[in-house]
């Protein structure tokens, strides 16, 4: 599995977006980090392993800025990397797994390298830093792609100018689970026409588009993503949990 290639493929999904150049800059930092790692081994220069960490730190700060822009629709230029981290975590904007990866990278790599100028890193530590930043960025990009798809679908619904529930007879009187079924059928009927046939959406984008459709179809339905559900000794993660009043539908 080539983690960097997976990241590059997801970044390409932002073609035509204002975020594309920023995300490509983040990828470049990771590419340079990998190059430093290879050179350190080939040249037997252990100091280059520390340069690996500095580059992955740049990637870490860069992807957080891009995430802040996409997920909050705000300009991060006036905020420090720490302020951005704090805001995203404190306000539960990042998904649970993404937040865990953020905290791991910050504690294991960014904080030590930032606060102790006498600290040098080994080959194994540099390797782990590259893997950690790639894992963090890869999972975070899924959330960014989902949000971008949500925004696109939102604009599509506005453009059509027709209530999504207009074709559903007696919608207001339906039980919640039946209304969800009808919304899924309605979305499936229009979904192929809203897609660029030259591009296939990944799972995150599909869920983002669907969430936007349901959100604008029925404001009384609250949507939660990646919800942990404990059943006996098992823990599963639902793609979505839809709630309306006292009823819940697991999707």
VMD Tcl script that draws the C-alpha trace (Angstrom):
set ca {
  {0.00 0.00 0.00}
  {1.43 3.36 -1.07}
  {0.04 5.85 1.48}
  {1.30 8.88 -0.40}
  {-0.33 7.70 -3.62}
  {-3.65 7.33 -1.81}
  {-3.31 10.90 -0.58}
  {-2.44 12.18 -4.05}
  {-5.50 10.49 -5.54}
  {-7.76 12.16 -2.97}
  {-6.16 15.56 -3.52}
  {-6.98 15.24 -7.24}
  {-10.64 15.15 -6.23}
  {-10.30 18.86 -5.42}
  {-9.56 19.73 -9.06}
  {-10.95 23.17 -9.83}
  {-11.21 23.98 -6.14}
  {-9.37 26.81 -4.38}
  {-8.05 24.19 -1.94}
  {-6.15 22.21 -4.59}
  {-2.91 24.25 -4.50}
  {-2.74 24.25 -0.70}
  {-3.26 20.50 -0.51}
  {-0.62 19.93 -3.18}
  {1.83 22.01 -1.13}
  {1.17 19.71 1.84}
  {1.82 16.66 -0.34}
  {5.10 18.24 -1.48}
  {6.30 18.51 2.13}
  {5.66 14.79 2.62}
  {7.48 13.99 -0.63}
  {10.51 15.97 0.56}
  {10.35 14.20 3.94}
  {10.51 10.84 2.15}
  {13.42 12.11 0.07}
  {15.32 13.18 3.19}
  {14.70 9.76 4.73}
  {16.14 7.99 1.70}
  {19.13 10.33 1.51}
  {19.88 9.89 5.21}
  {20.18 6.14 4.69}
  {22.12 6.34 1.43}
  {24.55 9.02 2.65}
  {24.76 7.67 6.19}
  {23.79 11.12 7.42}
  {21.70 10.71 10.56}
  {21.04 14.46 10.88}
  {18.73 14.28 7.87}
  {16.32 12.17 9.92}
  {15.61 15.27 11.99}
  {14.91 17.21 8.80}
  {12.29 14.58 8.02}
  {10.42 15.61 11.16}
  {10.59 19.29 10.30}
  {9.03 18.58 6.91}
  {6.28 16.39 8.33}
  {5.58 19.21 10.80}
  {5.08 21.58 7.87}
  {2.67 19.07 6.34}
  {0.85 18.75 9.67}
  {0.34 22.50 10.01}
  {-0.58 22.86 6.34}
  {-3.29 20.21 6.32}
  {-4.79 21.66 9.49}
  {-5.10 25.06 7.81}
  {-6.76 23.51 4.78}
  {-9.09 21.50 7.02}
  {-10.03 24.64 8.95}
  {-10.89 26.41 5.69}
  {-12.98 23.56 4.29}
  {-14.78 22.56 7.49}
  {-15.51 26.04 8.89}
  {-15.54 28.17 5.71}
  {-13.32 30.65 7.56}
  {-9.94 32.19 6.73}
  {-7.15 30.68 8.90}
  {-4.53 33.33 8.05}
  {-4.94 35.20 11.34}
  {-4.72 32.06 13.49}
  {-1.67 30.16 14.70}
  {-1.41 26.39 14.14}
  {-2.09 25.87 17.86}
  {-5.24 28.02 17.72}
  {-6.47 26.05 14.72}
  {-5.81 22.72 16.46}
  {-7.57 23.90 19.62}
  {-10.59 25.18 17.72}
  {-11.05 22.03 15.65}
  {-10.71 19.72 18.66}
  {-12.61 21.80 21.23}
  {-15.61 22.25 18.93}
  {-15.69 18.56 17.94}
  {-15.34 19.46 14.27}
  {-12.96 16.59 13.58}
  {-14.22 13.02 13.64}
  {-13.14 10.86 16.57}
  {-10.53 8.90 14.62}
  {-9.12 12.02 12.98}
  {-8.83 13.81 16.32}
  {-7.01 10.79 17.79}
  {-4.48 10.82 14.94}
  {-4.00 14.57 15.37}
  {-3.26 14.20 19.08}
  {-0.86 11.32 18.41}
  {1.18 13.28 15.89}
  {1.25 16.39 18.04}
  {2.41 14.55 21.17}
  {4.88 12.19 19.51}
  {6.47 14.43 16.86}
  {5.45 18.05 16.63}
  {5.75 19.09 20.27}
  {9.12 17.42 20.97}
  {10.71 18.74 17.76}
  {9.34 22.25 18.28}
  {10.30 22.73 21.92}
  {13.70 21.03 22.16}
  {16.30 22.26 19.67}
  {18.83 19.75 21.01}
  {16.65 16.80 20.11}
  {17.66 14.58 17.19}
  {15.62 11.78 15.67}
  {16.55 8.28 14.57}
  {15.77 6.44 11.35}
  {12.89 4.56 12.98}
  {11.42 7.73 14.45}
  {11.61 9.51 11.10}
  {9.90 6.55 9.44}
  {7.10 6.57 12.01}
  {6.64 10.32 11.58}
  {6.09 9.88 7.82}
  {3.64 7.03 8.37}
  {1.81 9.04 11.07}
  {1.37 12.17 8.97}
  {0.27 10.11 5.95}
  {-2.32 8.25 8.04}
  {-3.59 11.50 9.56}
  {-3.85 13.29 6.24}
  {-5.41 10.32 4.46}
  {-8.24 9.96 6.99}
  {-8.72 13.72 7.31}
  {-9.03 14.07 3.52}
  {-12.05 11.74 3.62}
  {-13.78 14.18 5.96}
  {-12.82 17.13 3.74}
  {-14.10 15.35 0.62}
  {-17.35 14.60 2.39}
  {-17.80 18.25 3.39}
  {-17.01 19.39 -0.16}
  {-19.61 16.94 -1.53}
  {-22.12 18.20 1.04}
  {-21.57 21.78 -0.14}
  {-21.88 20.77 -3.80}
  {-25.13 18.91 -3.22}
  {-26.46 21.84 -1.20}
  {-25.91 24.13 -4.18}
  {-27.50 21.55 -6.50}
  {-30.66 21.43 -4.37}
  {-30.81 25.22 -4.35}
  {-30.34 25.33 -8.11}
  {-33.20 22.93 -8.74}
  {-35.41 25.14 -6.58}
  {-37.90 22.37 -5.84}
  {-38.60 20.91 -2.42}
  {-37.02 17.40 -2.30}
  {-40.15 16.04 -0.61}
  {-42.54 17.49 -3.20}
  {-42.84 14.15 -5.01}
  {-43.43 12.13 -1.81}
  {-47.15 11.76 -1.16}
  {-48.20 12.32 2.45}
  {-44.61 12.84 3.59}
  {-45.43 14.73 6.77}
  {-47.60 11.90 8.10}
  {-45.02 9.13 7.54}
  {-43.19 7.38 10.36}
  {-39.54 8.40 10.54}
  {-38.13 5.18 9.10}
  {-40.63 5.32 6.21}
  {-39.77 8.95 5.50}
  {-36.07 8.01 5.42}
  {-36.80 5.22 2.94}
  {-38.73 7.63 0.72}
  {-35.92 10.20 0.88}
  {-33.37 7.54 -0.11}
  {-35.54 6.54 -3.07}
  {-35.94 10.17 -4.12}
  {-32.21 10.81 -3.84}
  {-31.38 7.66 -5.80}
  {-33.71 8.80 -8.59}
  {-31.86 12.12 -9.03}
  {-28.36 11.10 -7.93}
  {-26.95 9.90 -11.32}
  {-27.92 13.16 -13.01}
  {-26.01 15.27 -10.51}
  {-22.70 13.50 -11.12}
  {-19.96 14.20 -13.61}
  {-19.90 10.93 -15.61}
  {-16.13 11.26 -15.95}
  {-15.65 11.01 -12.17}
  {-16.79 8.37 -9.73}
  {-17.36 9.47 -6.14}
  {-15.76 7.64 -3.25}
  {-17.73 6.57 -0.18}
  {-17.08 9.78 1.77}
  {-18.36 11.93 -1.11}
  {-21.47 9.79 -1.56}
  {-22.32 10.09 2.12}
  {-21.68 13.83 2.04}
  {-24.03 14.31 -0.89}
  {-26.70 12.13 0.71}
  {-26.42 13.97 4.04}
  {-26.89 17.31 2.27}
  {-29.97 16.04 0.45}
  {-31.59 14.73 3.64}
  {-30.66 17.90 5.54}
  {-32.36 20.18 3.02}
  {-35.29 17.81 2.48}
  {-36.28 17.67 6.14}
  {-34.76 20.13 8.62}
  {-36.37 18.21 11.50}
  {-34.04 15.24 10.90}
  {-30.71 15.53 12.67}
  {-27.82 13.67 11.06}
  {-24.84 12.17 12.90}
  {-21.94 10.54 11.07}
  {-19.69 7.65 12.13}
  {-21.60 6.93 15.32}
  {-20.18 4.28 17.64}
  {-22.76 1.71 18.71}
  {-22.03 -0.89 21.38}
  {-23.93 -4.17 21.05}
  {-22.97 -6.78 23.62}
  {-19.23 -7.25 23.35}
  {-19.10 -5.67 19.91}
  {-18.58 -2.09 18.85}
  {-19.75 -1.09 15.40}
  {-19.71 2.26 13.62}
  {-22.85 3.34 11.79}
  {-22.41 5.37 8.61}
  {-25.25 7.61 9.74}
  {-27.77 7.88 12.54}
  {-30.85 9.91 11.62}
  {-33.01 11.27 14.45}
  {-36.38 12.94 14.44}
  {-38.18 13.47 17.70}
  {-37.67 10.35 19.79}
  {-37.07 8.04 16.83}
  {-33.70 7.00 15.43}
  {-32.81 5.28 12.18}
  {-29.44 3.63 11.73}
  {-28.13 3.86 8.20}
}
mol new
graphics top color blue
foreach p $ca { graphics top sphere $p radius 0.5 }
foreach p [lrange $ca 0 end-1] q [lrange $ca 1 end] { graphics top cylinder $p $q radius 0.2 }
display resetview
